[in-house]
Amino acid sequence: MDILIIGSGGREHALAIGFSESDSVNNLHVAPGNVGTSKIAQNHNIDVLKTQEILSLASELNVDLVVIGPEGPLVEGVADHLISSGIPCFGPTLKWANLEGSKKFAKEIMEEIGIPTANYEQLSEISENHEILNKFNPPWVIKRDVLAGGKGVTVTQSKKIAISAINNAIESDGRVLVEEYLEGEEASILVIMDESDYICLPPSQDHKRLKDGDEGPNTGGMGAYAPAPVVTSSILRRVEEEIVQPMHSYLKSQKEFPYRGCLYVGIMIDNEGAPRVVEFNVRFGDPETQVTVPLISSDIGELFLSAATGNLSNVNVDFHNYSSATVVLASKNYPSKPIIGDKIYGNDVSIEEGEIRAFIHYAGTAINDKGNYVSAGGRVLSATGIAPTLTEAVEAAYQIINNIELKDSQHRSDIGFRAFERRM
């Protein structure tokens, strides 16, 4: 089949690598893509927030499947238009894209079907701030009720900062959510889902903070690893029984609007092993994709097409018995105002040693007019290791990342630290 992937980040490079290794895939296209996808697919320079440009390209290429990477096009309703045009789409329609586009919408559904999550209040009046904060113990969790690129959450012990975050959100968005703070350890479950069935991919754990030890500002993600040992078999069973199965049953009941794509389930696991939903996203996570897709041993072209056409129940999915880890290299000043245009050296490396391999997933990277690799975004690239053990996967990823030079770049040196702490 011919496939068109929409997006330009490390997530889309990871998906492209997966499809390029699938026997079911013939021609692979990415729009707009990046320097990594250009090596294994044909890039097309379009504006992914313009639905008509995606529709026109998909029709022109006569593709058999469109895979939407980022959340923006989904919230613009691109899946609805593709399906209306007879083109299968991996990614939910606008109605369900609101599970990520609106935190309130997601909360209301979780309340309706009894999915465990944090208590919350919605505000639209600035004058209510003090009263609302008194309903919750600090730290306070302030969530914008819009798409915010993974950076719309403020967690703070400071009432002053909390009030400022609330005011700013109400002024820009008209509303805001104040949530109960959930204690515990966070993890992510990517669930491929359609109306016929669902498949949970190996659980992963992201590293949101910029610096080691989970210090510094929130980012889009500075690294990840999978499978995450915090999600034991018993916890995963609870996640399925208490969250995934009820959600699938609810979505399945909405026959006019089947959910077809990936449901990203962000969970907090407390000391008793009870999972509660932190957030739903409606697409593959970044950098979680970089560590989960390589663990799928089945043909992912068949897997994604089956989900996009409502035939997931007819597919058997197998996984490699490996661990994976990815370490993100970020530009100077990320996440505020990243410095771009600096040369990158040492990125022409990979590792292939027996069962251990490591390579680069490109994201905010470009090639300048002199043929040099340069930084072109906040998260520039990530080094991903895959190996029989997590220790070996992490070591392989750092072998790659430590070989790369980018002026004043940033990366964490402790990816996987929570998993290693659990062994001690």
Secondary structure, DSSP 8 states (H G I E B T S, - for coil): --EEEEE-SHHHHHHHHHHHT-TT---EEEEE--TTGGGTSEE----TT-HHHHHHHHHHHT-SEEEE-SHHHHHTTHHHHHHHTT--EES--HHHHHHHH-HHHHHHHHHHHT--B--EEEE--GGGHHHHHTTS-SSEEEEESS--TT--EEEES-HHHHHHHHHHHHHHHS-EEEE----SEEEEEEEEE-SS-EEE---BEE--EEEGGGEEEE-S-SEEEES-TTS-HHHHHHHIIIIIHHHHHHHHH-TTS---EEEEEEEEE-TT--EEEEEEESS--TTHHHHHGGGB-S-HHHHHHHHHTT-GGG----B-S-EEEEEEEE-TTTTTS-----BEES-S--EEETTEEEEEEESSEEE-TTS-EEE-SSEEEEEEEEESSHHHHHHHHHHHHTT-EETT-B--S-TTHHHHHHH-
